[in-house]
Amino acid sequence: MAERLAAAGVPFALATGYGADGDPVTAYPRREIVQKPFSESAIREAMARAFSA
């Protein structure tokens, strides 16, 4: 799904357990990253940043 969103230019955030240096971060460097465990507020903030860029 992330590949399709990125290819279409759709903003999105990734929730990951890999941390700031993991594979998803490398594959999608300009996307918002929310590390597990995450809260509802962390997801909201990441999505707000993703859609304001």
N, CA, C and O of each residue as an XYZ file, in Angstrom:
212
protein
N       0.827     -1.175      0.000
C       0.000      0.000      0.000
C       0.878      1.248      0.000
O       0.599      2.208     -0.717
N       1.937      1.231      0.805
C       2.817      2.399      0.867
C       3.428      2.709     -0.492
O       3.559      3.877     -0.859
N       3.802      1.681     -1.239
C       4.371      1.902     -2.570
C       3.370      2.590     -3.491
O       3.730      3.510     -4.225
N       2.127      2.151     -3.453
C       1.103      2.761     -4.306
C       0.819      4.202     -3.906
O       0.688      5.077     -4.762
N       0.725      4.442     -2.613
C       0.484      5.809     -2.148
C       1.626      6.728     -2.554
O       1.397      7.834     -3.044
N       2.860      6.268     -2.349
C       4.026      7.080     -2.703
C       4.055      7.359     -4.203
O       4.317      8.486     -4.622
N       3.789      6.341     -5.003
C       3.800      6.510     -6.461
C       2.733      7.492     -6.928
O       2.920      8.213     -7.908
N       1.616      7.510     -6.215
C       0.522      8.413     -6.577
C       0.679      9.805     -5.969
O      -0.116     10.701     -6.252
N       1.702      9.986     -5.136
C       1.925     11.285     -4.515
C       0.968     11.588     -3.373
O       0.761     12.750     -3.022
N       0.389     10.553     -2.797
C      -0.564     10.722     -1.698
C       0.199     10.772     -0.374
O       1.007      9.885     -0.100
N      -0.041     11.784      0.444
C       0.634     11.854      1.738
C       0.169     10.721      2.656
O      -0.998     10.330      2.640
N       1.095     10.207      3.449
C       0.745      9.183      4.422
C       1.786      9.143      5.528
O       2.865      9.722      5.404
N       1.455      8.464      6.593
C       2.375      8.258      7.714
C       2.573      6.765      7.891
O       1.672      5.972      7.619
N       3.741      6.392      8.342
C       4.049      4.992      8.596
C       4.117      4.738     10.090
O       4.770      5.480     10.824
N       3.447      3.700     10.535
C       3.580      3.243     11.921
C       4.514      2.050     11.872
O       4.234      1.070     11.181
N       5.622      2.121     12.599
C       6.642      1.093     12.484
C       7.269      0.753     13.818
O       7.296      1.569     14.739
N       7.759     -0.436     13.903
C       8.519     -0.866     15.062
C      10.012     -0.860     14.777
O      10.812     -1.210     15.645
N      10.395     -0.463     13.561
C      11.789     -0.480     13.152
C      12.603      0.671     13.730
O      13.828      0.575     13.813
N      11.965      1.728     14.121
C      12.692      2.891     14.610
C      13.054      3.832     13.485
O      12.637      3.634     12.344
N      13.813      4.835     13.794
C      14.129      5.902     12.844
C      15.113      5.479     11.764
O      15.304      6.224     10.803
N      15.744      4.319     11.880
C      16.735      3.885     10.893
C      16.329      2.617     10.155
O      17.159      2.032      9.460
N      15.095      2.176     10.279
C      14.661      0.921      9.682
C      14.383      1.007      8.203
O      14.464      2.079      7.604
N      14.053     -0.129      7.614
C      13.791     -0.227      6.179
C      12.685      0.699      5.682
O      12.867      1.335      4.644
N      11.546      0.807      6.370
C      10.496      1.717      5.864
C      10.963      3.164      5.798
O      10.560      3.905      4.901
N      11.793      3.564      6.722
C      12.302      4.940      6.740
C      13.203      5.170      5.538
O      13.157      6.234      4.921
N      14.009      4.194      5.207
C      14.902      4.290      4.052
C      14.099      4.279      2.751
O      14.408      5.025      1.822
N      13.081      3.443      2.687
C      12.279      3.323      1.468
C      11.413      4.556      1.216
O      11.155      4.908      0.065
N      10.967      5.206      2.276
C      10.069      6.370      2.170
C      10.616      7.514      3.016
O      10.029      7.855      4.043
N      11.722      8.105      2.603
C      12.430      9.068      3.461
C      11.678     10.351      3.782
O      11.969     10.982      4.798
N      10.729     10.756      2.959
C      10.040     12.023      3.218
C       8.669     11.812      3.834
O       7.836     12.717      3.796
N       8.417     10.660      4.391
C       7.135     10.366      5.012
C       7.227     10.514      6.516
O       8.300     10.385      7.105
N       6.106     10.783      7.114
C       6.039     10.854      8.569
C       6.163      9.447      9.151
O       5.601      8.491      8.616
N       6.897      9.335     10.239
C       7.111      8.055     10.896
C       6.580      8.142     12.320
O       6.897      9.075     13.057
N       5.774      7.166     12.694
C       5.277      7.061     14.060
C       5.794      5.730     14.592
O       5.465      4.668     14.064
N       6.602      5.800     15.637
C       7.184      4.579     16.180
C       6.278      3.948     17.218
O       5.633      4.637     18.009
N       6.242      2.615     17.199
C       5.468      1.866     18.188
C       6.189      1.900     19.519
O       7.419      1.946     19.522
N       5.522      1.880     20.617
C       4.073      1.991     20.747
C       3.645      3.435     20.481
O       4.328      4.372     20.895
N       2.551      3.611     19.812
C       2.092      4.955     19.462
C       0.741      5.234     20.094
O      -0.007      4.329     20.465
N       0.466      6.510     20.200
C      -0.800      6.958     20.788
C      -1.673      7.575     19.697
O      -1.205      7.867     18.596
N      -2.912      7.762     20.017
C      -3.819      8.408     19.076
C      -3.316      9.808     18.728
O      -3.387     10.225     17.572
N      -2.819     10.519     19.709
C      -2.332     11.878     19.446
C      -1.103     11.853     18.537
O      -0.940     12.745     17.704
N      -0.241     10.855     18.680
C       0.937     10.755     17.811
C       0.513     10.514     16.361
O       1.096     11.083     15.438
N      -0.503      9.669     16.166
C      -1.017      9.413     14.820
C      -1.639     10.677     14.241
O      -1.402     11.015     13.081
N      -2.431     11.370     15.044
C      -3.067     12.616     14.570
C      -2.018     13.649     14.168
O      -2.147     14.288     13.124
N      -0.991     13.815     14.979
C       0.054     14.797     14.701
C       0.816     14.425     13.434
O       1.103     15.298     12.616
N       1.147     13.155     13.255
C       1.855     12.714     12.060
C       1.016     12.941     10.808
O       1.532     13.384      9.782
N      -0.264     12.639     10.891
C      -1.125     12.837      9.717
C      -1.279     14.328      9.409
O      -1.317     14.720      8.242
N      -1.364     15.143     10.431
C      -1.452     16.596     10.214
C      -0.196     17.101      9.511
O      -0.282     17.906      8.584
N       0.975     16.629      9.951
C       2.229     17.033      9.298
C       2.296     16.515      7.863
O       2.746     17.231      6.967
N       1.856     15.286      7.639
C       1.903     14.686      6.297
C       1.034     15.462      5.321
O       1.429     15.679      4.175
N      -0.137     15.877      5.759
C      -1.056     16.566      4.861
C      -0.795     18.063      4.747
O      -1.369     18.730      3.886
N       0.066     18.592      5.607
C       0.395     20.016      5.506
C       1.642     20.256      4.668
O       1.956     21.400      4.338
N       2.345     19.203      4.326
C       3.597     19.337      3.560
C       3.341     19.591      2.108
O       4.284     19.727      1.329
